[in-house]
């Protein structure tokens, strides 16, 4: 794919390959077929991975297929995602050992349906792993006119302050709000460095920033391969640790401990509400738009071009990259091609 470098969001290098969204999707689906995912399931996974790259999160794009392929759970038996407990306003899903891109997607679908019918919904999914970028699921919920909170507890990768081994997941939390001008999404991980980025750095043999990683003995390290055997720090000291602790606890509501009896494991939780339940006049979307307008109209400090709101950069750049294409590390492309050849 050829473009003019002077106008690109991402500069080409000898170590990257520029791909269209279509080409990236095709490569991703071929590679996933080699590890047992095909058809609709493969499309669900790759649609998120490509969207992540379009939004500027390269580590959360096609490189994640290599992580899926290397995970021991991928080699285990899988069953269809199924509802194991349900009320008009809630559901608990057994993910069937499917990767979280699928289990969380099905949970989001069910949360949308229930919230539209009953006004609100609480839906959790367990017996899964790797759900990717929370904002992807939440944007789908919000585009249905609903407000959403989505949390994801995970396998331990994060060390509590002062600890010598990981006890918490990277534990992201995401909020989503509809407005008359489109979805407004805030998505954040509670780790100082996302685990997908650690894995990508290790694959590319690139060092990590100082101060974020620890080896298997709890000693600080910038060696990404060593950090894969240890973990990372929470962001923001005790405040990030406290938020991560709470998200891990919310994972229990999503059934995290039901898979292996471990209270620290993957659990994907969606809380969704129709804003008309709280504001029956239907004014929420306009109020949200006005709120955003007021924030963006804040007087700026010298040298500041604009005040942005959460998700604005990602959504703006997504449209530009649909035209320009996305960059994928050449080593990742080669690894995916080799994986696809085994399918």
C-alpha positions in Angstrom: 0.0 0.0 0.0 1.6 3.3 -1.1 0.9 6.8 0.3 2.7 10.1 0.7 4.8 10.0 3.8 4.6 13.8 4.4 0.9 13.5 5.3 0.9 10.3 7.3 0.0 9.9 10.9 2.6 7.1 11.2 6.0 7.3 9.6 7.1 4.2 7.6 10.4 2.5 8.5 12.4 -0.4 7.2 11.0 -2.4 10.2 7.3 -1.8 9.4 4.8 -2.8 6.7 1.9 -0.6 5.8 -1.3 -2.5 5.3 -4.9 -1.6 4.4 -7.6 -2.7 6.8 -8.7 -5.3 4.3 -5.3 -6.8 3.9 -4.7 -6.8 7.7 -8.1 -8.5 8.2 -7.2 -11.2 5.6 -3.8 -11.9 7.2 -5.3 -12.0 10.7 -8.0 -14.4 9.7 -5.6 -16.7 7.9 -3.3 -16.8 11.0 -6.3 -17.4 13.4 -7.4 -20.3 11.2 -4.1 -22.0 12.0 -4.9 -21.9 15.7 -8.4 -23.1 15.4 -10.5 -19.9 15.0 -12.4 -19.4 11.7 -15.7 -18.1 10.4 -17.6 -15.6 12.5 -15.3 -16.1 15.5 -12.2 -15.2 13.5 -14.0 -12.2 12.1 -15.1 -11.0 15.6 -11.5 -11.2 16.8 -9.8 -9.6 13.8 -12.4 -6.8 13.6 -11.3 -5.6 17.0 -7.6 -6.1 16.3 -7.8 -4.0 13.1 -9.9 -1.4 14.8 -7.3 -1.1 17.6 -4.6 -0.4 15.1 -6.8 2.1 13.3 -7.3 3.9 16.6 -3.5 4.0 17.1 -3.0 1.1 19.5 -0.5 -1.0 17.5 0.4 -3.3 20.3 -3.3 -4.3 20.6 -3.6 -5.1 16.9 -2.3 -8.1 14.9 0.5 -8.8 17.3 -2.1 -10.1 19.7 -2.7 -13.1 17.4 0.8 -14.3 18.3 -0.1 -14.0 22.0 -3.3 -16.0 21.4 -1.4 -18.7 19.5 1.2 -19.0 22.3 -1.3 -19.2 25.1 -1.9 -22.7 26.6 -5.6 -22.1 26.8 -5.8 -21.8 23.0 -4.6 -25.4 22.8 -7.4 -26.5 25.1 -10.9 -27.7 24.1 -13.5 -25.0 23.4 -17.2 -25.0 23.7 -19.8 -22.4 22.6 -20.3 -19.4 24.9 -23.5 -20.2 26.9 -25.7 -18.6 29.6 -25.5 -20.4 32.9 -27.6 -18.0 35.0 -30.1 -15.4 33.9 -32.8 -12.9 35.1 -34.5 -10.2 33.1 -31.8 -7.7 34.1 -28.7 -10.0 34.4 -26.8 -12.9 32.9 -23.7 -14.9 33.6 -21.9 -16.5 30.7 -19.5 -19.4 30.6 -17.0 -18.4 27.9 -16.3 -22.0 27.0 -12.5 -21.4 27.1 -12.9 -19.1 24.1 -10.6 -16.1 23.9 -12.1 -13.1 25.5 -12.5 -11.2 22.3 -15.4 -13.6 21.7 -16.7 -14.1 25.2 -16.8 -10.4 26.0 -18.4 -9.7 22.6 -21.2 -12.1 23.4 -21.6 -10.6 26.9 -21.9 -7.1 25.3 -24.5 -8.3 22.8 -26.6 -9.7 25.6 -26.2 -6.6 27.8 -27.4 -4.5 25.0 -30.5 -6.7 24.4 -31.4 -6.8 28.1 -30.9 -3.1 28.7 -33.1 -2.2 25.7 -35.8 -4.5 27.1 -35.5 -3.9 30.8 -33.8 -0.5 31.0 -30.6 -1.8 32.6 -28.4 -4.9 32.7 -25.5 -6.6 34.5 -23.8 -9.2 32.4 -20.6 -11.1 33.2 -18.5 -13.7 31.4 -15.8 -16.1 32.8 -13.9 -19.2 31.7 -12.1 -17.0 29.1 -8.9 -15.0 28.6 -7.6 -11.9 26.7 -10.5 -9.7 25.9 -8.5 -6.9 24.2 -9.5 -3.3 24.3 -12.5 -2.5 26.5 -13.4 0.6 24.4 -14.2 -1.6 21.4 -17.0 -3.4 23.2 -18.2 -0.3 25.0 -18.4 1.7 21.8 -20.8 -0.9 20.4 -23.0 -0.6 23.5 -23.0 3.2 23.3 -23.9 3.3 19.6 -27.1 1.6 20.7 -27.9 4.7 22.8 -26.9 3.2 26.1 -24.5 4.2 29.0 -21.9 1.5 29.9 -19.3 0.6 32.5 -17.1 -2.3 31.6 -14.4 -3.8 33.8 -12.0 -6.7 33.1 -10.2 -8.6 35.8 -7.4 -10.8 34.7 -4.6 -13.3 35.5 -2.0 -11.7 37.8 0.5 -9.5 36.0 0.8 -6.5 38.3 2.7 -6.3 41.6 1.1 -4.4 44.5 3.4 -1.7 45.8 6.2 -3.3 47.8 5.4 -6.8 46.6 7.9 -9.2 45.0 5.4 -11.1 42.7 2.3 -10.2 40.7 -1.1 -10.5 42.4 -3.4 -8.4 40.1 -4.4 -8.3 36.5 -3.8 -5.3 34.3 -7.5 -4.7 35.0 -8.8 -2.0 32.7 -12.0 -0.1 33.2 -14.0 1.7 30.6 -16.9 4.2 30.7 -19.1 5.0 27.6 -21.7 7.7 27.0 -24.0 8.4 24.1 -24.2 12.0 22.8 -25.9 13.8 19.9 -22.4 14.0 18.4 -21.5 10.3 18.8 -20.0 8.0 21.5 -17.8 9.4 24.2 -15.5 6.7 25.6 -13.0 6.7 28.4 -10.8 3.5 28.6 -7.8 3.0 30.8 -5.7 0.2 32.1 -4.6 0.2 35.7 -1.1 -1.1 35.0 1.8 1.2 34.4 2.5 -0.7 31.1 0.0 -2.8 29.3 0.8 -6.5 29.1 0.3 -6.6 25.4 3.1 -4.0 25.1 5.4 -6.0 27.2 4.8 -9.0 24.9 5.4 -7.0 21.8 8.6 -5.5 23.2 9.8 -9.0 24.0 9.0 -10.3 20.5 10.8 -7.3 19.0 13.7 -7.6 21.6 13.2 -4.0 22.6 13.8 -2.7 26.2 11.0 -1.4 28.4 11.0 2.0 30.0 12.7 2.1 33.3 10.6 1.8 36.4 7.6 -0.2 35.0 8.8 -3.8 35.0 10.0 -6.5 37.5 11.6 -9.9 36.9 10.5 -13.2 38.4 12.4 -12.3 41.6 10.6 -8.9 42.0 13.7 -6.9 40.9 13.3 -3.9 38.6 14.1 -4.8 35.0 13.9 -3.3 31.5 14.3 -6.7 29.8 10.9 -7.4 28.4 11.5 -11.1 28.3 12.5 -11.1 32.0 9.4 -9.0 32.8 7.2 -11.6 31.1 8.3 -14.0 33.9 7.6 -11.3 36.6 5.2 -8.4 36.2 4.7 -4.7 36.0 3.8 -1.9 38.5 0.3 -0.4 38.9 0.0 3.1 37.5 -0.2 6.1 39.9 1.2 4.3 43.0 -1.4 3.5 45.7 -4.3 5.1 43.8 -3.8 2.9 40.8 -3.3 -0.1 43.0 -6.5 0.6 44.8 -8.5 0.9 41.6 -6.9 -2.3 40.3 -7.8 -4.1 43.5 -11.4 -3.0 43.1 -11.6 -4.1 39.5 -10.2 -7.5 40.4 -13.0 -7.8 43.0 -15.6 -6.9 40.5 -14.3 -9.8 38.4 -15.7 -12.1 41.0 -19.2 -10.9 40.1 -18.5 -12.0 36.6 -17.6 -15.5 37.7 -13.8 -15.2 37.7 -13.4 -17.8 40.4 -15.7 -20.3 38.8 -13.2 -21.5 36.2 -10.4 -22.9 38.4 -11.4 -21.8 41.9 -8.9 -18.9 41.8 -10.2 -15.6 43.0 -7.7 -13.8 40.8 -8.6 -14.7 37.3 -10.3 -13.3 34.2 -13.8 -11.9 34.6 -15.5 -9.6 32.1 -18.3 -7.4 33.6 -20.7 -5.1 31.8 -23.1 -2.7 33.6 -25.4 -1.0 31.0 -28.3 1.4 31.5 -30.7 3.1 29.1 -30.4 6.8 30.1 -34.1 7.2 29.6 -34.6 5.1 32.8 -33.1 8.0 34.7 -34.1 10.9 32.5 -37.4 9.9 30.8 -37.4 13.1 28.8 -34.6 11.8 26.6 -32.4 14.8 27.4 -29.2 12.9 28.3 -27.6 12.8 24.8 -28.0 16.6 24.3 -26.8 17.3 27.9 -23.7 15.1 27.1 -23.0 17.0 23.9 -23.3 20.3 25.8 -20.9 19.0 28.5 -18.4 18.1 25.8 -18.8 21.5 24.1 -18.1 23.3 27.4 -15.0 21.2 28.1 -13.6 21.9 24.6 -14.4 25.6 25.0 -12.2 25.9 28.1 -9.7 28.7 27.8 -6.3 27.3 26.8 -2.8 27.8 28.1 -0.3 29.4 25.7 0.8 27.0 22.9 -2.2 24.6 23.3 -4.1 24.1 20.1 -7.2 22.4 21.5 -8.7 20.7 24.6 -9.6 17.2 23.8 -12.1 14.8 25.5 -11.5 11.1 26.0 -11.7 9.0 22.7 -11.5 12.1 20.5 -8.0 11.4 19.3 -8.6 7.7 18.6 -11.8 8.2 16.7 -10.3 11.1 14.7 -7.2 9.1 13.8 -9.3 6.0 13.0 -10.9 7.8 10.0 -7.5 9.0 8.8 -5.9 5.5 9.0 -8.8 4.0 7.1 -7.4 5.9 4.2 -3.7 5.8 5.0 -3.5 2.2 6.3 -1.9 0.9 9.4 1.6 0.0 10.3 2.5 -3.4 11.5 6.0 -4.4 12.5 7.7 -6.4 9.7 8.7 -9.1 12.2 5.1 -9.5 13.3 3.9 -9.8 9.7 6.5 -12.5 9.0 5.5 -14.4 12.1 1.9 -14.2 11.2 2.6 -15.4 7.6 4.6 -18.3 9.0 1.7 -19.2 11.4 -0.8 -18.9 8.6 1.3 -21.3 6.5 0.7 -24.0 9.1 -3.1 -23.7 8.8 
